Amino acid sequence: MQQTALHLFQKQGYEQTTILQITNEAGIAKGTFFNYFRTKEEVLQSVFFSRIESICQKTMNSNNDWPKKSIPYLMS
């Protein structure tokens, strides 16, 4: 569902995307959406935090230089 929402946000914009479009595209009932999220903003936050977590995991697993390499990004 999150990937479907992200695809629609990218394709037509966040504001123009509706929960109904997300559920139709994902092939789920509208009520199922509300079992997981209260708003489409929560879907976007979920995708954002998942991506950040994935980036952090990849960075930490890549080598021991991750702290030194990440400091410039944190300072900007």
ChimeraX attribute file (.defattr): number of C-alpha atoms within 10 A of each C-alpha:
attribute: neighborCount
match mode: 1-to-1
recipient: residues
	/A:1	16
	/A:2	18
	/A:3	13
	/A:4	17
	/A:5	23
	/A:6	18
	/A:7	14
	/A:8	18
	/A:9	17
	/A:10	11
	/A:11	11
	/A:12	10
	/A:13	11
	/A:14	15
	/A:15	8
	/A:16	10
	/A:17	17
	/A:18	15
	/A:19	15
	/A:20	13
	/A:21	15
	/A:22	24
	/A:23	18
	/A:24	13
	/A:25	14
	/A:26	15
	/A:27	11
	/A:28	13
	/A:29	12
	/A:30	14
	/A:31	10
	/A:32	10
	/A:33	19
	/A:34	12
	/A:35	8
	/A:36	11
	/A:37	13
	/A:38	10
	/A:39	12
	/A:40	19
	/A:41	11
	/A:42	13
	/A:43	21
	/A:44	17
	/A:45	12
	/A:46	14
	/A:47	17
	/A:48	14
	/A:49	12
	/A:50	13
	/A:51	12
	/A:52	12
	/A:53	12
	/A:54	12
	/A:55	12
	/A:56	14
	/A:57	11
	/A:58	12
	/A:59	16
	/A:60	14
	/A:61	11
	/A:62	10
	/A:63	9
	/A:64	10
	/A:65	11
	/A:66	14
	/A:67	11
	/A:68	9
	/A:69	11
	/A:70	13
	/A:71	10
	/A:72	9
	/A:73	8
	/A:74	7
	/A:75	6
	/A:76	5
